[in-house]
Amino acid sequence: DYPTEGLTVHWNASICQHSGICAGTLPRVFRPSERPWIDPDAASAPQLAAMIDTCPSGALSYTWTSTDEAKAAEVEAPEV
């Protein structure tokens, strides 16, 4: 788990297809050659959620920890 303000990013390595969509979309956040490889503080919670929603395998998921962030994400589609 990778917590940040507004949400927690979850990664299930056992089902990851390594498509690279995450690193290609948010390279500041998803850095496969670094450890830890996810830096959730490098993007806003709505940006993270929007990118994670495109993960083809479902290996990336998230849990909202702030209802304000979740409501903001519903109202405005973030630019990824």
N, C-alpha and C positions, 0 to 999 in steps of 0.2 A: 504494500500500500504506500502511496505517495500523497500525503496530505498537503493541501495549500488552502488559502483563504477561500471559502465558499464551497469547496468540494474535495473529495479524496479520489485520486486515480487508483484503479485496481488493474493489475496485469496478471493474467493467467498464462504463464510461459508454456504450459503443456498443450495449449490449443492454438498458440500463435503460429500463423502461416508465414510470417516474415515477409509480408507483401511490401513493406517499406512506406506505405501510405502515411503513417504517423510521422516518420522522419522527414519525408518529402513535404508534408504539409506544415509541420511545426518543428523545424530542425533545431530551434533554440531549446525546445522542450525534450524531444525524443532524440537522444544521441547514442546510437548503438555502440559506438567505440569507447564510451566513457562509463564510469561507475560512480555513483548510481547513474543509470542510463536515462532515467526520467527526471527532469527538473521542472516540476509543476509550477514553480514560482516564475517561470519565464514567459507565462501567458496568463491571460485573465481566465477566470472560471468559465464564463460563457464560450470563450475560444476553445478551451480544452474540451468542454462538453460537445461542441459542434464537431470537432475533429474526431473525438472518440466515437461519436455516433456513426462515423463512416468506416470504422474498423470492420473489415470483411469477415474476420474469424470470430469476432466477439471476445478476443483475448483482452482487449482494453475495455474497461467499463468504469463507471464512476458513481459515487454517492454524493448527493448534495448535502452539505453540512450547514448551509445558510439558505433559508427560505427566500431571503431578499435576492440572492444571486440566482436562484432557480426561477423566480418570477421575472427577473430582468432578462434571463435567457429566453423565456417564452415570448416576451414582448418584442424583443429585438433580435433578429438573426445576426450573430456576430460574423465579422469578416475574418476568415481564416487564412 
